[in-house]
Amino acid sequence: MVVQENLHKVQRQIEEACAVCGREPGEVTLIAVSKTKPVDMLLDAYEGGARHFGENKVQEMVSKIPQMPKDISWHMIGHLQTNKVRQVVGRACLIHSVDSLRLAREIEKESERQNLVTSILLEVNVAREESKYGFFLEEVEEALHSIREFPHVKVKGLMTIAPFVSNAEENRAVFRKLYQFYVDMKTKNIDNKDMTILSMGMTGDFTVAVEEGATMVRVGTGIFGTR
Ligand SMILES: *Cc1c(COP(=O)(O)O)cnc(C)c1O
């Protein structure tokens, strides 16, 4: 049961990172990123205790959901095209990858149609990488103000994909910067947001992200192996 061993190792590493910085492990939600992996591997992780799964492709998520137990929370973590929004709203408990106002508006429209409120995170391109999606930090506050007008969308926090680095320490400053901004946004009184989630950290750098304040980490390779 290599998946379960990996999962438990990641959980221990999260606990250790929490101990280092005086946080409670219960403050950090582990999302098992199962993209490209077959359902039997997801079931192994489920039996090992995983209840949050992350997928980056709409079609793949939609096809896996009916094959898995019902008490799973599904997270959409990949870049989302507006024409796929219809399939995600009502299925994903949280869309991490909202990278434009246009996408937020589409989520609003579809959520209204389905008569529900969709929780989202704004994706932030902290390191300003050209290859990455997301708002620049200085664009986030204005986006929050605009999304205020969307009654069927609730901004729950921020997400980032840190640069690909060989040493996780190189991303510490990125995580710290987003944490500080997140705390800053928390204190602002903007309707229609409730900043309680900071989604950052992947296989290579999640312990550093936890030390810097992540409340959700997204770990794929570290649980399911290389893709
Ligand atoms: C694939 C992916 C992950 C997980 O990456 P690993 O390095 O395999 O842990 C996390 N976040 C996003 C947005 C991803 O697309």
PDBQT file of the ligand as one rigid body, heavy atoms in Angstrom, charges set to zero:
ROOT
HETATM    1  C1  LIG A 301      -0.245  19.103 -10.092  1.00  0.00    +0.000 C 
HETATM    2  C2  LIG A 301      -0.514  20.208  -9.151  1.00  0.00    +0.000 A 
HETATM    3  C3  LIG A 301      -0.146  20.117  -7.801  1.00  0.00    +0.000 A 
HETATM    4  C4  LIG A 301       0.600  18.951  -7.210  1.00  0.00    +0.000 C 
HETATM    5  O1  LIG A 301       1.922  18.914  -7.688  1.00  0.00    +0.000 OA
HETATM    6  P1  LIG A 301       3.000  17.904  -7.079  1.00  0.00    +0.000 P 
HETATM    7  O2  LIG A 301       4.300  18.581  -7.335  1.00  0.00    +0.000 OA
HETATM    8  O3  LIG A 301       2.840  16.634  -7.844  1.00  0.00    +0.000 OA
HETATM    9  O4  LIG A 301       2.712  17.741  -5.639  1.00  0.00    +0.000 OA
HETATM   10  C5  LIG A 301      -0.477  21.174  -6.967  1.00  0.00    +0.000 A 
HETATM   11  N1  LIG A 301      -1.129  22.264  -7.434  1.00  0.00    +0.000 NA
HETATM   12  C6  LIG A 301      -1.498  22.381  -8.720  1.00  0.00    +0.000 A 
HETATM   13  C7  LIG A 301      -2.231  23.595  -9.161  1.00  0.00    +0.000 C 
HETATM   14  C8  LIG A 301      -1.204  21.362  -9.625  1.00  0.00    +0.000 A 
HETATM   15  O5  LIG A 301      -1.579  21.488 -10.906  1.00  0.00    +0.000 OA
ENDROOT
TORSDOF 0
